[in-house]
Amino acid sequence: MNQEFNNVIDTICAKDERYKSEAYEFIMEALAYTQKKFRRSKHVTGQELLEGIRQLLENKFGPMVLTVLKHWGVKTTEDFGHIVFNLVQHKILSKTEEDTLKSFREAYDFHEVFSVDYKKRFEKQVSRMRNF
């Protein structure tokens, strides 16, 4: 990330201490990941971004996702919305008229997706490996 971006993130974090700077950096990475996934050069919806966030979190952090999110101060999908809208407010990101914080509310439960579902998928992988 460039210095200007880092300065903006420092300003945001000084005003809104809920989230660590790493969460903002991750959102930018997740946005690029999501744009590539959905083959969009610009705008993605909140729901699409949340799906990209979920996948990228699992790919990058595996079973440590919940620990990472807790460290960042992120407790729900709505927190990702607050981060996005902080970036919009500081003109790092833009939004359309349809983009609202509501689209980030209760999209998925972190414990269910990153613990319960993750363990199920992992157990299936291990089972398949045993069958070889």
C-alpha positions in Angstrom: 0.0 0.0 0.0 1.2 3.5 -0.7 1.9 6.2 1.9 -1.2 8.3 1.1 -3.4 5.2 1.7 -1.6 4.6 5.0 -2.1 8.2 6.1 -5.8 7.9 5.4 -6.0 4.7 7.3 -4.2 6.2 10.2 -6.7 9.1 10.2 -9.6 6.7 10.1 -8.2 4.6 12.9 -7.6 7.7 15.1 -11.3 8.7 14.7 -12.8 5.2 14.8 -10.8 2.9 17.1 -13.0 -0.1 16.6 -10.9 -1.7 13.8 -7.2 -2.3 13.3 -5.5 -0.9 10.2 -5.0 -4.5 9.0 -8.7 -4.8 8.6 -8.8 -1.9 6.2 -5.8 -3.3 4.2 -7.6 -6.7 4.0 -10.8 -5.0 2.7 -8.8 -3.5 -0.2 -7.2 -6.9 -0.9 -10.7 -8.6 -0.7 -12.1 -6.0 -3.0 -9.5 -6.8 -5.7 -10.1 -10.6 -5.1 -13.8 -10.1 -5.4 -13.6 -8.0 -8.6 -11.4 -10.7 -10.1 -13.8 -13.5 -9.0 -16.9 -11.8 -10.4 -15.0 -10.4 -13.4 -15.7 -6.8 -12.6 -13.4 -4.0 -13.3 -15.1 -1.6 -10.9 -18.1 -1.9 -8.6 -19.2 -5.0 -6.7 -22.2 -5.3 -4.4 -22.0 -5.6 -0.7 -23.2 -9.2 -0.9 -20.5 -10.0 -3.5 -17.8 -8.3 -1.5 -18.9 -10.3 1.6 -18.6 -13.6 -0.4 -15.1 -12.6 -1.6 -14.2 -11.6 2.0 -15.4 -15.0 3.2 -13.4 -16.9 0.6 -10.2 -14.9 1.0 -10.3 -15.2 4.8 -10.6 -18.9 4.5 -7.8 -19.1 1.9 -5.4 -16.8 3.8 -6.1 -17.8 7.5 -7.7 -21.2 7.5 -8.6 -22.2 11.0 -7.2 -19.0 12.4 -9.9 -16.8 10.8 -11.8 -16.2 14.0 -8.7 -15.2 15.9 -7.7 -12.8 13.1 -11.1 -11.2 13.0 -11.1 -10.8 16.8 -7.7 -9.1 16.7 -9.0 -6.7 14.0 -12.1 -5.9 16.1 -14.4 -7.4 13.5 -17.3 -9.3 15.1 -20.0 -9.4 12.4 -20.4 -8.9 8.7 -21.8 -5.5 9.5 -18.4 -4.5 10.8 -17.1 -5.0 7.3 -19.7 -2.6 6.1 -18.6 0.0 8.6 -15.0 -0.4 7.4 -16.1 -0.1 3.7 -18.2 3.0 4.5 -15.3 4.6 6.4 -13.3 4.1 3.3 -16.1 5.6 1.2 -16.3 8.6 3.5 -12.6 9.2 3.0 -12.8 8.8 -0.7 -10.7 5.6 -0.9 -13.8 3.7 -2.2 -16.9 4.9 -3.9 -20.5 3.7 -3.7 -23.7 3.7 -5.8 -27.1 4.9 -4.6 -28.0 1.2 -4.0 -25.1 0.6 -1.6 -26.1 0.7 2.0 -24.8 -0.5 5.3 -27.9 -2.7 5.5 -26.5 -5.0 2.7 -23.7 -6.0 5.2 -26.0 -6.9 8.1 -26.3 -10.5 9.2 -25.0 -11.9 5.9 -23.5 -14.9 7.7 -22.5 -16.0 11.2 -18.8 -16.1 11.7 -18.8 -19.0 14.1 -21.0 -21.0 11.8 -19.0 -20.3 8.6 -15.4 -20.2 10.0 -15.7 -22.8 12.7 -18.5 -25.3 12.2 -18.6 -25.3 8.4 -14.8 -25.1 8.1 -14.4 -28.2 10.4 -17.0 -30.1 8.2 -15.1 -29.3 5.0 -11.8 -30.2 6.7 -13.2 -33.6 7.9 -14.4 -34.3 4.3 -10.9 -33.6 2.9 -9.3 -35.8 5.5 -11.8 -38.6 4.8 -11.1 -38.3 1.0 -7.3 -38.5 1.7 -7.7 -41.6 3.7 -9.6 -43.3 0.9 -6.7 -43.0 -1.5 
